[in-house]
Amino acid sequence: MTDPNATDIGLKPIRESRLLPRLVVEQLRAMIQSGELPDGSQLPSEPELAKALNISRSTLRAALSYLENEGTVLRRRGIGTFVADRRSLYNNLNINWGVTQIIKATGALPGTSKFQFDVQPASQRMEESLQVPQGTPTIIVERVRTADKKPVSISVDHLAASRLGSTASMEESIARFRAFLDVHQSIYEYFEKELNLVIDHATAWLRPMIADAKIARSLDVPLHSPILYLEQIDYDTEGNPLLLTDEYFAADSFTFSVHRSP
């Protein structure tokens, strides 16, 4: 028998009495991530949604406000609620995830639209951050990271070439590292699988910036639009710095959270 509260987009009435807004958020988010509610599509009206989910309109508004704050939906007064064309990727700063892991966790397909690979002498900044002498060979990897083919961030990673191991020549080690990134994308994964090095913790600094011409082109955002800049140093279990990263995030593509306690 057909549920009289069901709609043609597959909503299921929610029966639980506790944490109702969170349950609504989870169901709608899952439908959006699966494509059942496509990017840019309009959700049913609030009365229709509330009836289909068997909840009050106040509970529904609380759930929609949460989804709006994380960038998953857009609410237009007098028009309705729409799935965002460019949904935010959620990053909990308490967990040290790489961009590849963040994108995969949302169900999106990670990719790279631009890839620049260079070896340069270590600068003073690299000496201070990575604890390597100035002038020693340092690998710089610059990539535009994509989620479902949409640019969401620019990653500029710096690491000492000596970190790639000494069992082969530097040229061979660098070539193997680059080939791995071409396929797997994740530097964290390379450290763990190829070098048996575990990223134990990191220190990060986050601040707002304005997109210059290069960043605006790469992220497909308007010139001088706000972006988020994250500088991070990753350490191994013994406290040795392994990786210095500059990340430039499209502000409408990422939502960051951090746990704070007294």
Buried (B, 14 or more C-beta within 10 A) or exposed (E): EEEEBBBEEEBBEBEEEEEBBEBBBEBBBEBBBEEEBEBEEBBBEBEEBBBBBBBEEEBBBBBBBBBBEBBBBBBEEEEEBBBBEBBBBBBBBEEBBBBBBBBBBBBBEBBBEEEEBEEEEBBEEBBBBBEBEEEBBBBBBBBBBBBBEBBBBBBBBBBBBBBBBEEEEBEEBBEBBEEBBEEBBBBBBBBEEBBEBEBBEBEBEBEEEEBEEEBBBBBEBEEEBEBBBBBBBBBBEEEEBBBBBBBBBBBBBBBBEEEEEE
